[in-house]
Amino acid sequence: MIEVRELTKRYGRALAVDRLSFEVRPGQVTGFLGPNGAGKSTTMRLVLGLAAPTSGAALVGGRPYASLRRPMSKVGALLDAAALHPGRSALNHLRWLARGNGIGQARVAQVLEQVGLAGVARRRAGGFSLGMKQRLGIAAALLGDPEVLLFDEPVNGLDPDGVRWIRELMRGLAAEGRTILLSSHLMSEMELTADRLIIVGRGRLIADTSVPELAGRYGQGVLVRSPRAAELAAVLAEAGGVVADDPGGGLSVTGMEVAAIGDLAARHGIAVHEMSPRGASLEEAYLRLTAGTGDHATPRTLTGH
Ligand SMILES: Nc1ncnc2c1ncn2[C@@H]1O[C@H](COP(=O)(O)OP(=O)(O)OP(=O)(O)O)[C@@H](O)[C@H]1O
């Protein structure tokens, strides 16, 4: 369990994290989402004791990270996969970490196997692809067999196979009862991986929700297709519906139920070829929630969709 309570971090005049409170529970993947500069990395660094909070607290299993005995056996983290000694082999990197943290050498072979690097363990990590570096960083996080794991943007720059591998690994770790906090600015990826979502913008909590709740809260009305769309649009607008042209063709109608739209069309003798009630995609819901909270650009450009 991770508990973040009224956590605040100020860098000079900049407020990176602003009275943020949330909990991350065991047995689930919790997605940590927000546009660039939202404060995700800073929050993770505060949880890991790599920076001190200006005020508030970040606790792991009820205690600050700094007071944990044998911290690698309680908490594992992947923050920056590139932070490696380039001349050292994957095997030596992990052996060195294990030795420094009182972890048996047999565990090194296990985690190398688990992340699929056993075959390249003696190669210099500096020559690894980004995907291999991510796997090595994940192996290091898993080394102490911790209950709590934090991953900062682990899918960044990975190919679809790598993305799928990470997704399955996260799901597997959560199924073992571990507490998983996974940051990303890709809602499309979180939709497939996360059970819960903590959404932040400008250091503040925007939403603490589940994937279905978020989708449900942002119903998008009804898609209507008709060969007499313009006439139907006028009729619906007259009756109080909000009608817009849908980018995919047809009409996007909000503020009216499917039955009411059908009845109106029938009363005016207008044929209807399709009526589909729609939930917003999670991506749309996310963009609406975080609109205007991005650091340098709008979230729409940041997500690349
Ligand atoms: N060491 C630091 N010194 C000064 N400002 C910092 C420092 N670390 C972070 N910040 C600022 O704090 C804010 C939050 O940054 P942070 O990296 O936590 O966001 P993020 O949500 O992880 O973003 P990204 O998705 O870009 O990684 C940003 O405005 C950033 O410039």
The ligand as an SDF file (V2000), in Angstrom:
LIG
                    3D

 31 33  0  0  0  0  0  0  0  0999 V2000
   14.5120   19.1730   -9.6750 N   0  0  0  0  0  0  0  0  0  0  0  0
   13.6390   20.0620  -10.1100 C   0  0  0  0  0  0  0  0  0  0  0  0
   13.8670   21.3830  -10.0620 N   0  0  0  0  0  0  0  0  0  0  0  0
   12.9940   22.2850  -10.4980 C   0  0  0  0  0  0  0  0  0  0  0  0
   11.7930   21.9740  -11.0250 N   0  0  0  0  0  0  0  0  0  0  0  0
   11.4810   20.6960  -11.1150 C   0  0  0  0  0  0  0  0  0  0  0  0
   12.3720   19.6530  -10.6710 C   0  0  0  0  0  0  0  0  0  0  0  0
   11.7620   18.4510  -10.8820 N   0  0  0  0  0  0  0  0  0  0  0  0
   10.5520   18.7270  -11.4370 C   0  0  0  0  0  0  0  0  0  0  0  0
   10.3740   20.0660  -11.5850 N   0  0  0  0  0  0  0  0  0  0  0  0
    9.1790   20.7300  -12.1370 C   0  0  0  0  0  0  0  0  0  0  0  0
    8.0530   20.1750  -11.5050 O   0  0  0  0  0  0  0  0  0  0  0  0
    6.9700   19.9880  -12.4100 C   0  0  0  0  0  0  0  0  0  0  0  0
    6.5350   18.5450  -12.3920 C   0  0  0  0  0  0  0  0  0  0  0  0
    7.4870   17.7470  -13.0690 O   0  0  0  0  0  0  0  0  0  0  0  0
    7.4320   16.1730  -13.1460 P   0  0  0  0  0  0  0  0  0  0  0  0
    8.6490   15.7230  -13.8670 O   0  0  0  0  0  0  0  0  0  0  0  0
    7.1710   15.6170  -11.7940 O   0  0  0  0  0  0  0  0  0  0  0  0
    6.1400   15.9260  -14.0330 O   0  0  0  0  0  0  0  0  0  0  0  0
    5.6810   14.6200  -14.8110 P   0  0  0  0  0  0  0  0  0  0  0  0
    4.1990   14.5360  -14.5970 O   0  0  0  0  0  0  0  0  0  0  0  0
    6.4880   13.4490  -14.3950 O   0  0  0  0  0  0  0  0  0  0  0  0
    5.9650   15.0070  -16.3030 O   0  0  0  0  0  0  0  0  0  0  0  0
    6.5330   14.1390  -17.5260 P   0  0  0  0  0  0  0  0  0  0  0  0
    5.3750   13.3820  -18.0560 O   0  0  0  0  0  0  0  0  0  0  0  0
    6.9940   15.2130  -18.4550 O   0  0  0  0  0  0  0  0  0  0  0  0
    7.6420   13.2890  -16.9820 O   0  0  0  0  0  0  0  0  0  0  0  0
    7.4580   20.4710  -13.7500 C   0  0  0  0  0  0  0  0  0  0  0  0
    7.0020   21.7740  -13.9540 O   0  0  0  0  0  0  0  0  0  0  0  0
    8.9650   20.4220  -13.6160 C   0  0  0  0  0  0  0  0  0  0  0  0
    9.5730   21.3940  -14.4250 O   0  0  0  0  0  0  0  0  0  0  0  0
  1  2  1  0
  2  3  1  0
  2  7  2  0
  3  4  2  0
  4  5  1  0
  5  6  2  0
  6  7  1  0
  6 10  1  0
  7  8  1  0
  8  9  2  0
  9 10  1  0
 10 11  1  0
 11 12  1  0
 11 30  1  0
 12 13  1  0
 13 14  1  0
 13 28  1  0
 14 15  1  0
 15 16  1  0
 16 17  2  0
 16 18  1  0
 16 19  1  0
 19 20  1  0
 20 21  2  0
 20 22  1  0
 20 23  1  0
 23 24  1  0
 24 25  2  0
 24 26  1  0
 24 27  1  0
 28 29  1  0
 28 30  1  0
 30 31  1  0
M  END
$$$$
